[in-house]
C-alpha cells in the first residue's frame, strides 16, 4: 500500500515504513543555508536542516575562523548559535561581527554566541531549548561540550554519543556543525599516522565532512569536502 504524507527527520525519511521511490524523489527539498563559500554550496547544496557537518584540521590551521564565517553566512537566512569553549566570548563576538560585515551582512543577522552548550546524553531526546529552536548549531569544539563524566569515553562510546546527537538534531530539524583539532602525531613508523578518535566518530555520522590543510606560502587554505550526496572536491578557500 502506497504511503502518503511523507515525514522527514532532517535529510532522512522517518523510519519504519517503505515508501515509493518516485514519491521520495518528487518530494519538496527543504530550504538550505549558505556556508559562505560558493563552491562548497554548489557541491553540497548548502546546509540542510537536520544534517551533520564536521570540520577537522591541525591546530592553528583556522578551523575556528572557518566555522565563524560559516556561522555568520548561515545567519543571514536562519537562526544560528555558535558555541566555542576556548575563545573568550567577547573576542569571539568581535570575530563574528567582523565576519558578518565582511560577508555583506549586518549586525542584526549575526549568530548568537555561547561559551558552552549541553550535548544531550544518550537516551535523552530533548535538547536545550535554544538549540531546538535554532536552524544551525555550531559546536566548536565538540568534545569541549562534554560534561566531566564523559571525558574518558571509549571509542565505542564516542561513536554512540555522536550518533545520538545526530538523531536528536534530526528530530528537531537543527543542522549541527562539529569541529575537532587533529594533533600532530609522531606516528609509529615512517609514513604511518594513527587516526585521531574524532576522525572515526566524524566519518561515522557526517553528511558533509570538511578537512582543512595549509597551503604553503599562501594566505589561502586547502579544503577537502566530502558530501554523501554530492561527491567530493578539494579546492582553495580564502583566509585573510
C-alpha positions in Angstrom: 0.0 0.0 0.0 1.4 3.4 -1.0 2.2 5.7 1.9 1.4 9.4 1.6 2.3 12.5 3.6 6.0 11.8 3.9 7.6 12.8 7.2 11.3 13.6 7.1 13.7 13.8 10.1 16.0 16.3 8.6 17.6 14.8 5.4 16.1 11.3 6.2 12.6 10.0 5.8 11.2 8.7 9.1 11.9 5.1 9.7 9.6 2.1 10.0 7.7 2.4 6.6 8.5 1.6 3.0 8.0 4.5 0.6 7.5 4.7 -3.2 10.8 5.8 -4.9 9.0 8.3 -7.2 7.3 9.9 -4.2 10.6 10.3 -2.3 12.3 11.8 -5.4 9.5 14.2 -6.1 9.0 15.4 -2.5 10.0 19.0 -1.9 13.6 19.6 -0.8 14.0 21.6 2.4 15.4 25.2 2.3 19.1 25.1 3.0 21.6 27.7 4.4 24.8 29.0 2.8 28.3 28.2 4.1 29.6 31.5 2.6 31.8 29.6 0.2 30.3 29.3 -3.3 31.9 26.1 -4.4 31.1 24.3 -1.1 27.4 25.3 -1.5 27.4 24.1 -5.1 28.9 20.7 -4.1 26.6 20.1 -1.1 23.5 22.1 -1.8 24.1 24.1 1.4 23.4 23.2 5.0 20.2 21.2 5.2 18.1 21.1 8.3 18.9 18.1 10.5 22.2 17.4 8.7 25.5 16.9 10.4 28.6 18.7 9.2 32.1 18.1 10.6 35.3 20.2 10.2 38.8 19.0 11.1 42.3 20.3 10.7 45.6 20.6 12.5 45.8 23.1 15.4 46.3 26.7 14.0 45.1 26.0 10.5 41.9 28.1 11.0 39.1 25.8 12.0 37.6 28.4 14.3 38.0 31.1 11.6 36.2 28.9 9.0 33.2 27.9 11.2 32.8 31.5 12.4 32.5 32.7 8.9 30.2 29.7 8.1 28.0 30.7 11.1 27.9 34.4 10.0 26.9 33.4 6.5 24.2 31.0 7.6 22.8 33.6 10.0 21.8 35.8 7.0 18.9 33.4 6.4 18.5 31.4 9.6 18.8 31.3 13.4 22.3 30.3 14.3 24.1 29.5 17.6 27.9 29.4 17.7 29.4 27.8 20.8 33.1 28.0 21.5 34.8 26.9 24.7 38.3 28.1 24.0 38.0 31.6 22.6 36.9 34.4 25.1 33.3 35.2 24.3 33.8 38.9 23.8 36.7 38.2 21.4 34.5 35.6 19.6 31.7 38.1 19.3 34.1 40.6 17.6 35.2 37.9 15.2 31.6 37.0 14.4 30.7 40.7 13.8 33.7 41.2 11.5 32.8 38.0 9.6 29.2 39.1 9.1 30.2 42.6 7.9 32.8 41.1 5.6 30.2 38.8 4.1 28.0 41.7 3.3 25.7 41.0 6.3 24.6 43.3 9.1 24.9 43.1 12.8 21.3 42.0 13.5 21.9 38.9 11.4 24.8 37.6 13.4 24.6 34.3 15.2 24.2 34.1 18.9 27.4 33.3 20.9 27.8 30.8 23.7 30.8 29.5 25.6 29.2 26.1 26.2 26.1 24.2 25.2 24.9 20.9 26.7 25.2 17.9 24.4 22.3 15.6 25.1 23.0 12.3 26.9 22.2 9.1 25.2 18.5 8.3 25.7 17.6 11.9 26.3 15.7 13.1 23.2 15.4 16.7 24.3 18.0 19.4 23.8 18.5 22.8 25.3 15.5 24.9 24.2 17.7 27.4 22.4 19.2 24.7 20.3 15.9 23.1 19.5 14.7 26.5 18.1 17.9 27.2 16.1 18.3 26.3 12.5 22.1 25.7 12.8 24.2 25.0 15.9 28.0 25.1 15.6 29.8 23.3 18.4 33.5 24.3 18.2 34.8 22.0 19.5 32.5 19.1 20.0 34.4 17.4 22.9 34.6 20.6 24.8 30.8 20.4 25.2 31.0 17.2 27.2 30.4 17.1 30.9 33.3 15.8 33.1 31.7 12.3 33.5 32.1 11.8 29.7 35.8 12.8 29.3 37.0 9.3 29.5 34.6 7.7 27.0 35.9 4.8 24.9 36.0 4.7 21.1 32.6 2.9 21.0 31.1 5.3 23.5 32.2 8.3 21.4 30.6 6.9 18.3 27.4 6.1 20.2 27.4 9.6 21.7 27.7 11.3 18.3 25.1 9.0 16.7 22.7 10.0 19.4 23.4 13.7 18.8 22.7 13.2 15.1 19.3 11.6 16.0 18.3 14.4 18.3 19.4 17.1 15.7 17.4 15.4 13.0 14.3 15.1 15.2 14.3 18.8 15.9 15.4 19.8 12.3 18.5 21.5 13.5 21.7 21.3 11.5 24.8 20.6 13.6 28.4 21.6 12.7 31.0 19.8 14.8 34.7 20.6 14.9 37.8 18.9 16.2 41.6 19.5 16.0 43.9 16.9 14.7 47.1 16.7 16.9 50.5 16.4 15.3 51.2 12.7 15.8 54.8 11.4 15.5 53.4 8.1 14.3 54.7 4.5 15.0 56.8 4.5 11.8 57.7 6.4 8.6 54.6 7.5 6.8 52.2 6.0 9.3 49.9 8.3 11.2 47.3 6.8 13.6 43.8 8.1 13.3 42.5 10.6 15.8 39.5 9.4 17.7 37.4 12.2 16.2 38.1 11.0 12.7 36.3 7.7 13.3 33.4 9.3 15.0 33.0 12.0 12.4 33.3 9.6 9.5 30.5 7.6 11.1 27.9 10.4 11.1 28.9 13.2 8.8 26.6 14.1 6.0 29.3 16.5 4.9 32.9 16.3 6.2 35.5 19.1 5.7 39.2 18.8 6.3 41.4 22.0 6.2 45.0 22.0 5.3 47.8 24.5 5.0 48.8 25.9 1.6 52.5 26.7 1.9 53.3 30.3 1.4 49.7 31.3 0.7 47.1 33.2 2.6 44.6 30.6 1.4 43.7 27.2 2.8 43.0 23.9 1.1 39.7 22.3 1.9 38.7 18.7 1.1 34.9 18.4 1.2 33.2 15.1 1.1 29.4 15.0 0.8 27.4 11.8 1.0 25.1 13.1 -1.7 27.3 15.3 -3.8 30.7 13.6 -4.1 34.0 15.2 -3.1 36.2 18.1 -4.1 39.5 19.6 -2.9 39.9 23.3 -3.5 41.0 26.6 -2.0 39.2 28.9 0.4 40.4 32.5 1.1 41.9 33.3 4.5 43.0 36.8 5.5 
